[in-house]
Amino acid sequence: MMLTKNNLNHVTFENEDARLLILDVVSHTSACLYYYDTDIEITVSIALKIRERAYKADEKEDFYSVSLLDSKHIPFRNPSKSRKMLGAISA
């Protein structure tokens, strides 16, 4: 699905900061972000990269599109694994 302000609740984010960064991108740039129903969590780090690239593309009047599907090319974390690690660290 193409991400919009109206469907961000269908996406898994690391935290509210990551969600707000992506909200900024879909609200204020012409970038096209595609998210597929996966177990991928969008981290603050990747949200910052997406935001930076989207704004740079708009400044140059270029097209920017990203598919949030392939975790091999974009450093996402699997939510279940990251939560297990956090539990082990805090124990």
N, C-alpha and C positions, 0 to 999 in steps of 0.2 A: 504494500500500500504506500501511496505517497503521503509523507507526513505533512500535517497541517495543524493549526492551533486546535482544531476540534477533535483530533484523534490521538493526541499525545498520551492520553491515558491508556492506550493500548501498547505502549512501549515500556520496557523495563530500563530504569535509570539507576545509576549507582546512588544518587542522592538528588536532592532538590536543586542543587547548583547545576548539575548536568542537565536536568530538565529545563531550567531557566535559560541555559545557553542555547539549547536546541530551539526553545520557544522563540528566542531572539532571532535565530537564523530564519525560521519559517515565517516570522512576522515582518522582518525588515530587510530581507534579501530576496533575490530571485532564484536562489538555489533550489534544486529539486532533491529532496532526500527521500529515499525509498527504504522502508523497513519491512522485513518479511517476518512472519510469526515464527520466531525462533527463541531459543533460550539465551540469547545474547543480551548482555547488560551494557548500556551505553555509559561509559565512564566519563568523569570530568575531563580527563586528558584527551579523549577522542572528541568530546564535544567542543573543547577549545580549538582543536585542530580544524574541525569542520567549520567552526565560526570564523576562524582566521582565513581559511581558504575561500569561504563564501563571500566575505567582505572584500577580499583582494580581487576576486573575480568580478564583483559588481563594480569596483573602482575601474577596472580595465574594460568593463562592458563585455566580459566574457560569460560563457555559460558554465555553471558548476553543478554537477550532479554526483551524488554518492549513493551507492547501494549498500545498506547496512545488513549484509548477509554473510559475507565471507570473512570469518574471524582470523583467517590465516594472513590476510593483507592488512587488517585494521586491528589494533591491539584492544580487543574487547575482553571482558572477563565473563565466564560462565557464572551466573548468580549463585547456583548451588555450591560450586567449588569455593567461591570467595567467602561465602558465609561460613562454610566448614572451617576454612583457614582462620577466619576471625574468631570463631569459637575456640579453636585450639590455642590461639595466641593469648586470648583473655583468660583461659583456664589455668 
